[in-house]
Amino acid sequence: MPKDHLNTVFKGALILSISSLVAKILSAVYRIPLQNMVGNTGFYVYQQIYPLYGIGMTFALNGFPNFISKLVAEQPDETSKSLIARRAFHILSGLSLVVFFGLQLGATWIAAHMGDVNLAPIISAVAWMFVFMPWLATGRGYYQGKFLMGPTAVSQLIEQVVRVAIIIMAAYFSVRLGWDNYRMGTWAMSSAPLAAICSSLIFTAFGLRYLLAPAPAPTHPLPSYRKLTKRFVIEGGTLCLVAAVVILLQLVDSFTVMRGLVHQGQLPEVAKALKGVYDRGQPLVQLGLVVATAFSATLLPALTDALAKRQPIEFKRQTQAMVHVSLALSMAATVGLVVLMPQINRLLFGSLEGTTALRIYIISILFAALITTYTSVLQSLNEYTAMIIGIIAGLATKVLANYIFVVHYGINGASAVTVLSLAVMFAVMWLGSPEDLQRVLLESGYLIKLLALSAVMGIVVILSCHQITALVGPILANTRGMAGIITVIGVLIGVLVFVAGAVYARLFTIREWLVLPYGKRLIKAVAKGKEHHS
């Protein structure tokens, strides 16, 4: 690969990574003020339908664009690239219309099986975003296939900003004008098609030129619609499945948690509120995953470069760095959130309801981060079998066990099954991955060091929080403001203990330290300290 072209790829990957990071943070953070404004039941109404939006945006943002970019990159000239994009648009249009009409005509049936027929108008509202999915996915895929990530990054940010703004406005007017929760939910989910329209405008010129204008004569043979549709289903479907893992688990929750709680003996209104409490875990897991995977993702271009240059030793080093950094950050985030959960729950959501369920749910971060990292490596190796089997096994676990666990253990049971499902997914992927990739987790005592360090960090943070609570008294410690102060102090102590322990135990290699923020400065400071003592 020429150096200039490689620089373009790296720059594009960086732009897309930054925009994805900002979009993910926005997607996680807005739900906290939303829950505070509309309460547990209002949050339940929104979260019940959110997985349908999430699946649609995964198709439009990650799964199908990545597949289309591969199709475009395979073509030998500009005419072939535009024609393959046109065919992809036609296939996706057929798929999106099937989904759109399925959701519109089946809205009442879907809502009834979720245990709440009042959700039907919200399902109808979110269905409209699938109309714009082909335009977005094809536009993004076409430009990514030409290594131009700017249009995808801009459209991604526009989509999130517009959607979040509309949702917060819907919540505000709901409180101000006294709307019921379902009217609020309908307006909030209308943000999905409206945001899709706004982000689609980025691809207007592309669409008018390549999708809607008369087609030029082909310069090279193109795959038939039949073959292309088959590839969409198998290759594109796999990429979509991988990208939508966590959202698919949430979709299972939408169909089982509310109904399971009612079967347990809860009144419908109480069950709705409990589901809203359970859904508090989703933005926390999302934020934890952003922290856990953001820095390891910066190694992906180097991983791709090592593969392209056929450098197996370098590829193994980059893979090890990705896995180690992702696992360490996800472990630290998981332990920190678990031990600080009472304070975080009080600070962000105003109560201690569901603290145990949230503590269990938070463990999802650990397995979801590992799944994300391993799927990145396996995709780069074109190893899809272990991924598909792992995802199917994990989803089957969730579908088969969730309702039963909710009936017996309430929202604690739903949290436990989510963690179990992700653990099953990762275990299958790990066992099905190449031996070198399996050994990355077990080499040089890394896992033992990390577990010991995380335990020490957790104990120190717990003792610090108990000490602060004893100093200020239980009444003051139970206020939202003091919960915020304890959380900040706990996070700072946790970071200091973890970093100091990682340096002392030599948890990371120099390469791995350089991936982390301020890692270079830390290496220099430690080196100066050693010189000073010697």
C-alpha positions as CSV (number, residue, x, y, z in Angstrom):
1,M,0.0,0.0,0.0
2,P,1.6,3.4,-1.0
3,K,2.6,5.6,1.9
4,D,0.3,8.5,0.9
5,H,-2.7,6.2,0.6
6,L,-1.9,4.6,3.9
7,N,-1.8,8.1,5.5
8,T,-5.2,8.8,4.0
9,V,-6.6,5.6,5.5
10,F,-5.1,6.3,8.9
11,K,-6.4,9.9,8.9
12,G,-9.8,8.8,7.8
13,A,-9.9,6.1,10.5
14,L,-9.0,8.7,13.1
15,I,-11.7,11.1,12.0
16,L,-14.3,8.4,12.1
17,S,-13.1,7.1,15.5
18,I,-13.4,10.6,17.0
19,S,-16.9,11.2,15.6
20,S,-18.0,7.8,16.7
21,L,-16.6,8.5,20.2
22,V,-18.5,11.8,20.4
23,A,-21.7,10.2,19.1
24,K,-21.5,7.3,21.6
25,I,-20.9,9.8,24.5
26,L,-23.9,11.8,23.4
27,S,-26.0,8.7,23.0
28,A,-25.2,7.6,26.5
29,V,-25.3,10.9,28.4
30,Y,-28.7,12.3,27.2
31,R,-30.6,9.4,28.8
32,I,-29.6,10.6,32.3
33,P,-31.4,14.0,32.0
34,L,-34.2,12.2,30.2
35,Q,-34.8,9.8,33.1
36,N,-34.6,12.7,35.6
37,M,-37.2,14.7,33.7
38,V,-39.8,12.0,32.9
39,G,-39.2,9.5,35.8
40,N,-38.9,5.7,35.8
41,T,-42.2,5.0,34.0
42,G,-41.4,7.6,31.3
43,F,-37.9,6.2,30.9
44,Y,-39.4,2.7,30.6
45,V,-41.7,3.9,27.7
46,Y,-38.7,5.3,25.8
47,Q,-36.4,2.4,26.5
48,Q,-38.9,-0.3,25.5
49,I,-38.8,0.9,21.9
50,Y,-35.2,2.2,21.8
51,P,-33.8,-1.2,20.6
52,L,-35.8,-0.9,17.4
53,Y,-34.1,2.4,16.7
54,G,-30.8,1.0,17.8
55,I,-31.0,-1.9,15.4
56,G,-32.0,0.5,12.5
57,M,-29.1,2.8,13.2
58,T,-26.7,-0.1,13.5
59,F,-27.7,-1.2,10.0
60,A,-27.4,2.4,8.7
61,L,-24.2,3.3,10.6
62,N,-22.0,0.3,11.0
63,G,-23.1,-3.0,9.5
64,F,-24.3,-2.3,6.0
65,P,-22.0,0.7,5.4
66,N,-19.0,-1.5,6.3
67,F,-20.2,-4.2,3.9
68,I,-20.9,-1.7,1.1
69,S,-17.5,-0.1,1.5
70,K,-16.0,-3.5,0.9
71,L,-18.1,-3.9,-2.3
72,V,-17.1,-0.5,-3.5
73,A,-13.4,-1.0,-2.7
74,E,-13.4,-4.2,-4.7
75,Q,-14.4,-2.4,-7.9
76,P,-11.7,-1.5,-10.5
77,D,-13.0,1.9,-11.6
78,E,-15.3,4.8,-10.7
79,T,-18.2,3.6,-13.0
80,S,-18.2,0.2,-11.4
81,K,-18.1,1.7,-7.9
82,S,-21.1,3.9,-8.6
83,L,-23.0,1.0,-10.2
84,I,-22.4,-1.4,-7.3
85,A,-23.5,1.3,-4.9
86,R,-26.7,1.7,-7.0
87,R,-27.4,-2.0,-6.8
88,A,-26.7,-2.0,-3.0
89,F,-29.2,0.9,-2.7
90,H,-31.9,-1.1,-4.6
91,I,-31.4,-4.2,-2.4
92,L,-31.5,-2.2,0.8
93,S,-34.6,-0.2,-0.3
94,G,-36.4,-3.5,-0.7
95,L,-35.3,-4.7,2.8
96,S,-36.1,-1.4,4.5
97,L,-39.6,-1.3,3.0
98,V,-40.3,-4.8,4.3
99,V,-39.2,-3.7,7.8
100,F,-41.1,-0.4,7.6
101,F,-44.4,-2.0,6.6
102,G,-43.8,-4.9,9.0
103,L,-43.4,-2.4,11.9
104,Q,-46.3,-0.3,10.8
105,L,-48.8,-3.1,10.3
106,G,-47.5,-5.1,13.2
107,A,-47.1,-2.3,15.7
108,T,-50.1,-3.3,17.9
109,W,-49.1,-7.0,17.8
110,I,-45.5,-6.1,18.8
111,A,-46.7,-3.8,21.6
112,A,-49.0,-6.5,22.9
113,H,-46.1,-9.0,23.0
114,M,-44.1,-6.4,24.9
115,G,-46.9,-6.4,27.5
116,D,-48.2,-2.9,26.8
117,V,-50.4,-2.1,23.8
118,N,-50.1,1.7,24.4
119,L,-46.6,1.4,22.9
120,A,-48.0,0.9,19.4
121,P,-47.9,4.6,18.3
122,I,-44.3,4.8,19.4
123,I,-43.4,1.8,17.3
124,S,-45.1,3.4,14.3
125,A,-43.1,6.6,14.8
126,V,-39.7,4.9,14.9
127,A,-40.6,2.8,11.8
128,W,-40.2,5.8,9.6
129,M,-36.4,5.9,10.1
130,F,-36.1,2.7,8.1
131,V,-37.2,4.5,5.0
132,F,-34.0,6.6,5.1
133,M,-31.7,3.7,6.1
134,P,-30.8,2.7,2.4
135,W,-29.8,6.3,1.5
136,L,-27.7,6.7,4.7
137,A,-26.0,3.2,4.5
138,T,-25.2,3.5,0.8
139,G,-23.8,7.0,1.0
140,R,-21.7,6.1,4.0
141,G,-20.5,2.9,2.5
142,Y,-19.6,4.5,-0.9
143,Y,-17.4,7.1,0.7
144,Q,-15.8,4.7,3.1
145,G,-15.1,2.4,0.2
146,K,-13.1,5.3,-1.3
147,F,-11.4,5.9,2.1
148,L,-13.2,9.2,2.6
149,M,-14.5,9.1,6.1
150,G,-15.5,12.8,6.4
151,P,-19.1,12.5,5.1
152,T,-19.8,9.5,7.4
153,A,-18.4,11.3,10.4
154,V,-20.4,14.5,9.8
155,S,-23.7,12.6,9.1
156,Q,-23.1,10.6,12.3
157,L,-22.7,13.7,14.4
158,I,-25.6,15.5,12.8
159,E,-27.9,12.5,13.4
160,Q,-27.0,12.3,17.1
161,V,-27.1,16.0,17.8
162,V,-30.5,16.5,16.1
163,R,-32.0,13.4,17.8
164,V,-30.8,14.2,21.3
165,A,-32.0,17.8,21.0
166,I,-35.5,16.6,19.9
167,I,-35.7,14.0,22.7
168,I,-34.7,16.5,25.4
169,M,-37.3,19.0,24.0
170,A,-40.0,16.3,24.0
171,A,-39.2,15.6,27.7
172,Y,-39.2,19.3,28.6
173,F,-42.6,19.9,26.9
174,S,-43.9,16.7,28.4
175,V,-43.2,18.0,31.9
176,R,-44.2,21.6,31.1
177,L,-47.5,20.7,29.4
178,G,-48.4,17.6,31.4
179,W,-48.3,15.1,28.5
180,D,-48.7,11.4,29.4
181,N,-45.7,9.2,29.1
182,Y,-46.8,7.6,25.8
183,R,-47.3,10.9,24.1
184,M,-43.8,12.0,25.3
185,G,-42.5,8.6,24.0
186,T,-44.0,9.1,20.5
187,W,-42.5,12.6,20.2
188,A,-39.2,11.4,21.5
189,M,-39.0,8.5,19.0
190,S,-40.1,10.8,16.2
191,S,-36.6,12.2,16.6
192,A,-35.3,9.0,14.8
193,P,-36.7,9.7,11.4
194,L,-36.2,13.5,11.7
195,A,-32.6,13.0,12.6
196,A,-32.2,10.6,9.7
197,I,-33.6,13.2,7.3
198,C,-31.1,15.8,8.5
199,S,-28.1,13.4,8.3
200,S,-29.3,12.2,4.9
201,L,-28.8,15.7,3.5
202,I,-25.1,15.2,3.6
203,F,-25.5,12.6,0.8
204,T,-27.9,14.6,-1.4
205,A,-25.3,15.3,-4.1
206,F,-24.1,11.7,-4.1
207,G,-27.6,10.4,-4.3
208,L,-28.7,12.6,-7.1
209,R,-25.6,11.8,-9.1
210,Y,-25.1,8.0,-8.5
211,L,-28.5,6.7,-7.2
212,L,-31.2,8.6,-9.0
213,A,-29.6,9.8,-12.3
214,P,-29.7,7.4,-15.3
215,A,-27.2,4.6,-14.9
216,P,-24.0,4.7,-17.1
217,A,-23.1,1.7,-19.1
218,P,-21.0,-0.8,-17.1
219,T,-17.3,-1.0,-17.9
220,H,-16.8,-4.4,-16.1
221,P,-19.1,-7.3,-15.3
222,L,-21.0,-6.8,-12.0
223,P,-22.4,-9.5,-9.7
224,S,-26.1,-10.2,-10.4
225,Y,-28.8,-9.0,-8.0
226,R,-29.2,-12.6,-6.8
227,K,-25.6,-13.0,-5.9
228,L,-25.4,-9.6,-4.4
229,T,-28.5,-10.2,-2.3
230,K,-26.9,-13.5,-1.0
231,R,-23.8,-11.6,0.0
232,F,-25.9,-8.9,1.7
233,V,-27.7,-11.6,3.8
234,I,-24.5,-13.6,4.7
235,E,-21.7,-11.0,4.9
236,G,-23.7,-7.9,5.6
237,G,-26.0,-9.7,8.0
238,T,-23.0,-11.0,10.0
239,L,-21.5,-7.5,10.3
240,C,-24.9,-6.1,11.4
241,L,-25.3,-8.9,13.9
242,V,-21.8,-8.2,15.4
243,A,-22.5,-4.5,15.6
244,A,-25.9,-5.0,17.3
245,V,-25.0,-7.5,20.0
246,V,-25.9,-5.4,23.0
247,I,-28.9,-3.9,21.4
248,L,-30.3,-7.3,20.5
249,L,-30.1,-8.3,24.2
250,Q,-32.0,-5.1,25.1
251,L,-34.7,-6.1,22.5
252,V,-35.1,-9.4,24.4
253,D,-35.5,-7.4,27.6
254,S,-38.3,-5.3,25.9
255,F,-40.3,-8.5,25.3
256,T,-39.6,-10.3,28.6
257,V,-38.9,-8.0,31.6
258,M,-42.2,-6.2,31.8
259,R,-44.3,-9.4,31.2
260,G,-42.1,-11.4,33.6
261,L,-42.6,-8.8,36.4
262,V,-46.3,-8.8,35.9
263,H,-46.3,-12.7,36.0
264,Q,-44.3,-12.4,39.2
265,G,-47.2,-10.6,40.8
266,Q,-46.3,-6.9,40.3
267,L,-49.0,-4.5,39.3
268,P,-48.5,-3.2,35.7
269,E,-47.7,0.3,36.8
270,V,-45.1,-1.0,39.3
271,A,-43.7,-3.3,36.7
272,K,-43.2,-0.4,34.3
273,A,-41.4,1.7,36.9
274,L,-39.2,-1.3,37.8
275,K,-38.3,-1.8,34.1
276,G,-37.4,1.9,34.0
277,V,-35.1,1.4,37.0
278,Y,-33.5,-1.6,35.3
279,D,-32.9,0.5,32.2
280,R,-30.7,2.9,34.1
281,G,-27.9,0.4,33.6
282,Q,-27.9,0.9,29.8
283,P,-26.3,4.4,29.7
284,L,-23.8,3.4,32.4
285,V,-22.7,0.3,30.4
286,Q,-22.5,2.5,27.2
287,L,-20.3,5.0,29.0
288,G,-18.1,2.2,30.4
289,L,-17.7,0.7,27.0
290,V,-16.7,4.1,25.5
291,V,-13.9,4.3,28.0
292,A,-12.9,0.6,27.7
293,T,-12.7,0.5,23.9
294,A,-11.9,4.0,22.7
295,F,-8.1,3.8,23.3
296,S,-7.7,0.2,22.2
297,A,-9.5,1.1,18.9
298,T,-6.6,3.5,18.1
299,L,-4.5,0.4,17.4
300,L,-6.8,-0.9,14.7
301,P,-5.1,1.0,11.8
302,A,-1.7,-0.4,12.9
303,L,-3.3,-3.9,13.1
304,T,-4.6,-3.6,9.5
305,D,-1.2,-2.3,8.4
306,A,0.6,-5.2,10.0
307,L,-1.7,-7.6,8.2
308,A,-1.3,-5.8,4.8
309,K,2.5,-6.0,5.1
310,R,2.4,-9.6,6.2
311,Q,4.1,-9.0,9.5
312,P,2.8,-11.7,11.9
313,I,5.0,-10.8,14.9
314,E,3.9,-7.1,14.6
315,F,0.3,-8.2,14.2
316,K,0.6,-10.3,17.4
317,R,2.1,-7.4,19.3
318,Q,-0.7,-5.0,18.2
319,T,-3.3,-7.6,19.0
320,Q,-1.9,-8.2,22.5
321,A,-1.8,-4.4,23.1
322,M,-5.5,-4.1,22.0
323,V,-6.7,-7.0,24.2
324,H,-4.6,-5.9,27.3
325,V,-5.6,-2.3,27.2
326,S,-9.3,-3.1,26.5
327,L,-9.4,-5.7,29.3
328,A,-7.6,-3.5,31.8
329,L,-9.8,-0.4,31.2
330,S,-13.0,-2.5,31.2
331,M,-12.0,-4.2,34.4
332,A,-11.2,-0.9,36.1
333,A,-14.4,0.7,34.9
334,T,-16.5,-2.3,36.0
335,V,-15.0,-2.6,39.5
336,G,-15.1,1.2,40.0
337,L,-18.8,1.4,38.9
338,V,-19.8,-1.6,41.0
339,V,-18.2,-0.3,44.3
340,L,-19.5,3.3,43.7
341,M,-22.9,2.3,42.4
342,P,-24.9,3.5,45.4
343,Q,-23.4,7.0,45.1
344,I,-23.7,7.0,41.3
345,N,-27.3,5.8,41.4
346,R,-28.2,8.6,43.9
347,L,-26.2,11.2,41.9
348,L,-27.5,10.5,38.4
349,F,-31.0,9.2,39.0
350,G,-31.9,10.6,42.4
351,S,-32.5,7.3,44.3
352,L,-31.0,4.0,45.4
353,E,-33.6,1.9,43.6
354,G,-32.2,-1.1,41.8
355,T,-28.7,-0.7,43.0
356,T,-28.1,-4.5,43.2
357,A,-29.5,-5.0,39.7
358,L,-27.3,-2.2,38.4
359,R,-24.2,-3.6,40.0
360,I,-24.9,-7.0,38.3
361,Y,-25.7,-5.3,35.0
362,I,-22.4,-3.3,35.1
363,I,-20.4,-6.5,34.8
364,S,-21.6,-6.5,31.2
365,I,-18.9,-3.9,30.4
366,L,-16.2,-6.4,31.0
367,F,-17.5,-9.0,28.5
368,A,-18.9,-6.5,26.0
369,A,-15.5,-4.8,25.7
370,L,-13.7,-8.2,25.2
371,I,-16.3,-9.1,22.6
372,T,-15.8,-5.8,20.8
373,T,-12.0,-6.2,20.8
374,Y,-12.0,-9.9,19.7
375,T,-14.5,-9.3,16.9
376,S,-12.3,-6.5,15.6
377,V,-9.3,-8.8,15.4
378,L,-11.3,-11.8,14.1
379,Q,-12.9,-9.6,11.3
380,S,-9.4,-8.4,10.3
381,L,-8.5,-12.1,9.9
382,N,-11.8,-12.8,8.1
383,E,-12.6,-15.4,10.8
384,Y,-16.4,-15.1,11.1
385,T,-17.5,-18.6,12.2
386,A,-16.6,-18.3,15.9
387,M,-18.2,-14.8,16.0
388,I,-21.5,-16.0,14.5
389,I,-21.7,-19.1,16.7
390,G,-20.8,-17.1,19.8
391,I,-23.5,-14.4,19.1
392,I,-26.2,-17.0,18.4
393,A,-25.3,-18.9,21.6
394,G,-25.4,-15.8,23.7
395,L,-28.7,-14.6,22.2
396,A,-30.2,-18.1,22.7
397,T,-29.1,-18.0,26.3
398,K,-30.9,-14.6,26.8
399,V,-34.1,-15.7,25.0
400,L,-34.4,-19.0,26.8
401,A,-33.5,-17.8,30.3
402,N,-34.5,-14.2,30.7
403,Y,-38.3,-14.6,31.3
404,I,-37.8,-17.4,33.8
405,F,-35.1,-15.5,35.7
406,V,-37.3,-12.3,35.8
407,V,-40.3,-14.3,37.2
408,H,-38.1,-15.7,40.0
409,Y,-35.6,-12.9,40.7
410,G,-37.1,-9.7,39.2
411,I,-34.8,-7.2,37.6
412,N,-31.8,-8.8,39.3
413,G,-32.5,-11.9,37.3
414,A,-32.6,-9.9,34.0
415,S,-29.2,-8.3,34.8
416,A,-27.7,-11.7,35.6
417,V,-28.9,-13.3,32.4
418,T,-27.5,-10.3,30.4
419,V,-24.1,-10.9,31.9
420,L,-24.3,-14.6,31.4
421,S,-25.3,-14.2,27.7
422,L,-22.3,-11.9,27.1
423,A,-20.0,-14.4,28.9
424,V,-21.3,-17.2,26.8
425,M,-20.7,-15.1,23.6
426,F,-17.1,-14.3,24.6
427,A,-16.3,-17.9,25.7
428,V,-17.4,-19.3,22.4
429,M,-15.5,-16.6,20.4
430,W,-12.4,-17.1,22.5
431,L,-12.5,-20.9,22.2
432,G,-13.1,-20.6,18.4
433,S,-10.3,-18.1,17.8
434,P,-6.8,-19.0,16.6
435,E,-4.4,-20.3,19.4
436,D,-2.2,-17.1,19.3
437,L,-5.3,-15.0,20.0
438,Q,-6.3,-17.3,22.9
439,R,-2.9,-17.1,24.5
440,V,-2.9,-13.3,24.5
441,L,-5.1,-13.4,27.7
442,L,-3.0,-15.9,29.5
443,E,0.6,-14.9,28.7
444,S,3.0,-13.6,31.4
445,G,0.6,-13.7,34.3
446,Y,-1.3,-10.7,32.9
447,L,-4.7,-11.8,34.0
448,I,-3.6,-12.7,37.6
449,K,-1.9,-9.3,38.0
450,L,-5.0,-7.5,36.7
451,L,-7.4,-9.4,39.0
452,A,-5.2,-8.7,42.0
453,L,-4.8,-5.0,41.1
454,S,-8.6,-4.6,40.5
455,A,-9.4,-6.2,43.9
456,V,-7.0,-3.9,45.7
457,M,-8.4,-0.9,43.9
458,G,-12.0,-1.9,44.8
459,I,-11.2,-2.5,48.5
460,V,-9.4,0.9,48.8
461,V,-12.3,2.8,47.1
462,I,-14.9,1.0,49.4
463,L,-12.9,1.9,52.5
464,S,-12.4,5.5,51.4
465,C,-16.2,5.9,50.7
466,H,-17.0,4.4,54.1
467,Q,-14.6,6.8,55.8
468,I,-16.1,9.8,54.1
469,T,-19.6,8.7,55.0
470,A,-18.6,8.2,58.7
471,L,-17.0,11.7,58.7
472,V,-20.0,13.6,57.2
473,G,-22.8,11.4,58.8
474,P,-25.4,9.2,57.1
475,I,-27.9,12.0,56.5
476,L,-25.6,14.3,54.6
477,A,-24.0,11.4,52.8
478,N,-27.4,10.4,51.5
479,T,-27.9,13.7,49.7
480,R,-27.4,14.0,45.9
481,G,-24.6,16.7,46.3
482,M,-22.6,14.6,48.7
483,A,-23.1,11.5,46.6
484,G,-21.4,13.5,43.7
485,I,-18.5,14.5,45.9
486,I,-18.0,10.9,47.2
487,T,-18.2,9.7,43.6
488,V,-15.5,12.1,42.3
489,I,-13.2,11.4,45.3
490,G,-13.7,7.6,44.8
491,V,-12.9,7.9,41.1
492,L,-9.7,9.9,41.7
493,I,-8.6,7.4,44.4
494,G,-9.4,4.5,42.1
495,V,-7.4,5.9,39.2
496,L,-4.4,6.7,41.4
497,V,-4.4,3.2,43.0
498,F,-4.9,1.5,39.6
499,V,-2.2,3.5,37.8
500,A,0.3,3.1,40.7
501,G,-0.4,-0.6,40.9
502,A,-0.1,-1.0,37.1
503,V,3.4,0.6,37.2
504,Y,4.5,-1.3,40.2
505,A,3.3,-4.7,38.9
506,R,4.5,-3.9,35.3
507,L,1.1,-4.7,34.0
508,F,1.6,-3.0,30.6
509,T,4.4,-3.0,28.1
510,I,5.8,0.4,26.9
511,R,3.8,0.0,23.7
512,E,0.6,-0.5,25.8
513,W,1.3,2.5,28.0
514,L,1.7,4.7,24.9
515,V,-1.9,3.9,23.8
516,L,-3.3,5.3,27.1
517,P,-3.8,9.1,27.7
518,Y,-0.7,10.6,29.3
519,G,1.1,7.3,29.1
520,K,4.1,8.8,27.5
521,R,4.5,11.4,30.3
522,L,4.1,8.6,32.9
523,I,6.9,6.5,31.3
524,K,9.2,9.6,31.4
525,A,8.3,10.3,35.0
526,V,9.0,6.7,36.1
527,A,12.3,6.7,34.2
528,K,13.3,10.0,35.9
529,G,12.4,8.6,39.2
530,K,14.6,5.5,38.7
531,E,17.5,7.7,37.6
532,H,17.0,9.9,40.7
533,H,17.0,6.8,43.1
534,S,20.0,5.2,41.4
